[in-house]
Amino acid sequence: MRFFATQEQFSRALAMTTRVIAPQNNMPILSGVQIEADLNQVRVTATDLFTVMTTAFPAQVERPGHVVLTANLITDLVHRLPTATLEVDSASDGKTTIRYGKNRAILNGFGQERLPEFPSLESAAHEVILPGGSLPTFSRQLLFACAKDETRPLLRGVYGRLGSGRLLLASTDGSRLSQTWVPVPQNRESVFEVIIPAKFMVEAARLAGSIQPITFRLTDTLVKVSTEDGDITSRLLDGQYPDYQRVIPQEYSVSGRVATAELRGALERVNLIASRERAAAIRVVHRAGSLDLSATSAEVGQSYESVDCDSHGPDMELLFNPNYLLDGLRALEGEDVLLEFSGIQSPARFRETSGSSNYWHVVLPLRQLV
């Protein structure tokens, strides 16, 4: 294999693709990245056997072929090259010469080995075309609410439900929940449900970017996102996602509209005190026209903030994990947030006041003696 390419395009493809490689591998070749050249194009592929990503870029190909090189080495080398172009020349034994200007580096590859084959999507895949920016938005709205520990593997993914002309996505770690949905042209009568790994959502968002439309394909076992620059495929998580809808209140006794930036700033300042305690907690008191926030630390002191709130409903006092509130607020884009409280031990919901937003976030208060 021999090709000429720009350093910028090759470096970008390597950096993007090799993110899916697992830090530790039982199979040495899984620490490598596969580089294939053919038809004036170079494809870069990496996998951890659960997810596979391929990106492509144009190049001057003089001799088609492939090679698998140690991923972190080739990525770091190409990133540091001082020239705008480079030449890659790989022999049949995997030994690969990288020439840049009058300099060169010779890397030992994996001979004629290839990365393990990954399952392909069946022709009966459910296909959804989403506008540019959809995946980065989904990632911002949903991934922070996924479980982080290994004891609940299904909650480490994003629940997806396709049907009735929309794609619904949700995530929860048991203490908080995010949900959003987008309309899709397909008006399916039957419902198709999946659990998408969070890692896939992160890397697919990076691949898709915020401009170009994306093709989202789903089967019973796989999910794939395709863009002009490449594609990423992952196995789905296997199991039944919890029925989270049954714990969401149908009615809220308190509803109030607050400036998002003002509330976020007040929470961040009060959290400077709350975070000094191991069991960080912020007290939120609703009174007609205001939200009062406070935190106490036995060692540091106290903090009090009051935020104007256009609200109705009874007075109510709740305790929250401040980080949960801040994570939810950071997922919002509008100038105002609508806060809804259903009780001191019941989930609270906040969402954008814009009628065009289909996103909301629910968080459980901390338990308190009553």
N, C-alpha and C positions, 0 to 999 in steps of 0.2 A: 504494500500500500504506500502511495506517495501522493501528497497533496500540498497546496499552498493556500494559506488562509490569513485573515487579519487576526492580530492578537486580541483585539477587543471582542470580536464575535466568538472566538474559540474560548476565551477566558469566561465570558458570560455563560456560554453553554455548559462548561464544566462546573462552574459555581452553582448554577441552577440545578443541574441534574444530580450531582453527587450528594446533595442534601438528603436524599432518601436512603443513603447507605447507613446501615446500623453501626454504632460505635464498635461493637464486638461481633465477630463472625466466626462460626465453626468451620465454614468453608472459606479458605483463603481467597478464592476468586471473587467472593462477594465484597471484598474490600477494593475491588477494581472497577474501573469504568471502561465500557466497551466503546471503541471509536471505529466507525464504519464509513468508508468513503466510496461513493458511486454516483455517477450521473451528475457531476458538478455539485454535489451536496455531501456534507459530513453530518452523520447522525451520532449523537452521544447518548449512551444508555447506562443506567445504573439501577440496581434493585436490591431489596432486602428480603426477597421472596414473598413478601406480603404486598409490597408496592413496587411498581416499575415506572420510571420516567424516561422519556426520550425527547431530546430537543435536537433541532437541526439548523444548519446555517449554510449559505452558499460558499463554495470553495472551488479552486482550480484543481481538479483531480486528474493526475497523470497516470496513476496505477490504482485501480480499485482494490479493495481489500478490507481487512479488519484487524484489530489488535485490542487486547485487554491490558491496561496499564494500572498500576497502583494509583488509586484515585487521589489521595491527598498529595502525593508527590507531583503528578502531572498538573494538578490544579494549582498548586503553589508555584510551580515553575513557570507556567504560562502566564499567571497573574503578574509575575515579576519581570517578564521580558522587557527589555528596553526598546525593542523595535516594533514598528507598526504591523509588520508582516512576519510570517514564519513558515518554515517548511517542515513537514512531518514525513519521515521515511521509515517504514517498518519492514523488517525482513520476515521470512517465513518462521523463524525461530522465536519471534516476538521481540527481538532486540530492535529498539526504535530510536532513531536519531532525530533530535529537534534542532534545526539550524535557524539561527537568528543573527542576521548580519554576518560577521566573520567568526561568530562563536557557535558552539554546539554543545548539546548534552545528549548522552546516550543512556536510555532507560531500558531495563530488562522487563519484558512483558511476560504474559502467560502462554507464550507459544501460539498454537492454533486454537487454544481453548476459547469457548464462548461463554457468556453468562448463561445460567440455566434458563430454559424456556419458560415463559410465563403464559398462563391461560389467556386465550383471546375471547372477546365478547361474541356471544352468539348473534346470529342475524336478527333474532327476535327481540333485541334490546329495546327498551323504552327510551326514546330520544326526546330531549328537551333543549330548545335553543333559548339561551338567556342573554340579555343585553350586557354590554361591556360594563364592568364594575360590579357585577352581581356577586361574584365569589369573594372579592375583598370585603364587600359589605356584609355578606353572611359570616365571614370569619370574625369581623369586628363585633357583630351582634351576638354570636352564638358560642364561640370557642371558650371564652373566659368562664362560662357556666358549666363546661364539661368537667366530670370528675377527673382528679389528677392521680389518685392512688390506684394500684393494681387490683384491689379487692373487688371492685365493681367494674369489670371490663366493658360491659355494655354501655355504661354511663360515660365511658371515655370517648364515645362516638356521638354523632349527630343523627337524630332520628329524622327520616325523610318519609313523606307520604304524598304520593302522586295520585290525583284523582279529582273529579268534579271541576276540571278546568284550572287547577292550581297545584303548585308544588309547595307543600308545607314543610318547614324545618324547625326542629326544636332540640334543646340541650338542657340537661339538668345534672346537678351533683347531689341532689337530695335536699339541699337547703335553698337553692335558687333555681330559677327556670327562665329560659329565654325562648321565645317563639317568633317566627316570622313566616311570611308566605308571599309568593309571587304568582300572578296569573300566567298560565301557559296555554297555547293554542289548543292543545289536545283536550278534548272533552270526554275523558274516560269515565265510563259508568262504573267499572270495577276499581277497587283501591289497591295500589301497589305500595308496600311498605319495605323500608330498608334501614339499616344502621350503618352510617358512613364513618370510617375512622377519622378522628380529629386531625391526625397527621396528613391524611390525604387532603382535607380541606385547606390546611395551611399551605401545602406545596402547590396545590391546584390554583389557589388565589395568587400566589407569586408568579406562576406560569401565565395565568390569564391576564394579569394586569388590570387596568381600569378603563381600557379603551375598546378593544376588539370584542365582538360577541363570542360566546363560547357554546360548544355543543356538549351537553351533559347526557351521558348514556348510562343506563342502569339495566342490570339483569338480576336474577335471584342471588347471584354470588359475587358479582363484580360491578364496579363503578368506574367510569372513564370520562375524562374531560379532554377535549381536543381543541387546540387553537392553531393559529397560523405558524407558531413557533415550535410546536411539539405537542406531546400528549402525556398524560399520566393515568395509570390504571392501578386500581387497588382491589384487593379482596374486601368484601363486606364483613362486618361483625355478625356472627351467627347467634341468634337468640331472639327472645321476645322483649321488646322495649317496655318499660313500665307504663301503665295507663295513667299518665300524669294529669290528664284532663279532670279526673275525678277529685283532685285536691285543690283545684282552682276555684275560688269563691265566685258565685254567680252574681252576688250583690255586694256593694261597698257602701258603708255608712258615711264615710268621709271622702270627699273629692275636692282636690285643690290644685290650682294652677300656679306654678312657680317658675321664675326665670332660671333656666338650666345653669348658666354660668354662675349666677349668684349663689344658688344652692350648692353647686360643686365646690366653689371657693370656701363657703362656710364649713362644709364637711371636711375639706382638706385641713383647714385651720384647727377645727376641733379635734381632728384625728391626731394632731401633733401631741396632744395630751393623752388621748385614748390609747394610742399605739404603745405607750410606755408600760401599759399593763399587759400581763400575759393573756388574760381574757378581755381583749379590747372590746369596748361597747360604747355606743353613743345613744344618749337618751333623746328621743324625738317627741316633742309635745305639740299636738295640734290644738290651736285655739282659733276661733273665728278671725280670719285675717292674718294669721301668722303661723309660722313653724319655728319653735324654739329648740335649739340643739345644744347639748351640753355633754361634757365628759369630765371625769374625775380620776386623778391618779394620786394614790396615797403619798408617793415620793415627790411628784413633780408639781401638782397643783390642780386647778380647775380651768375650764374654758366654757364660755357661754356665747352663743350667736343667735340672732333672731332674723328670720327671712320673711319678707312679705309674701302672703299667700292668698290668692283669690279663691276662697274655699267656702264650703258649706258642710254641715254635719256637726255632730257632738264633739266636745273636747275629748281628746284621747292621748294617752301616753304610752310609748312603745320603746323597746330597746332593740338596736340593730348592730350587727357586725359592720363597722364603718367601711371596711374594704368591699363588702358586698354591695353597699349602696353606691360607692364610688365607681366600681366596675360597671354597674348597670347604667349610671349616668353618662359615663364615657362612651357608651355604645350609642347614645342618642345624638342626633344631628341638629334638631330643631332648637329654636331660641327658648321655647318654653317646654316644661314637662308637666304632665298631668299625674298627680299622685293620688292613689286610692287606697284607703285603709278599711279593712273589714273587721278588725278586732285586735286586741292586744296580743293574742296568741295565734292569729290567723294571718295568712299570706297577705302582703301588701303588693300592689302593682303600680308600676309607672311606665308611661308611654308618651310618645310625642303627641302634641296637640294637633298636628297637621292631619287632616282627614285622609291624606294620601298615604300615610305610613301604616304598614301592616305589622309593625314590630311592637312587642311589649315584653316587659321583664317582671317577674314575680320573685319576691324574696321573703323568706320566713323571718319573723322577729325572733330575737333571743328569748328564751323562756325566763319569766320573772315571777317572783312571789306576788300573788294577788290576794 
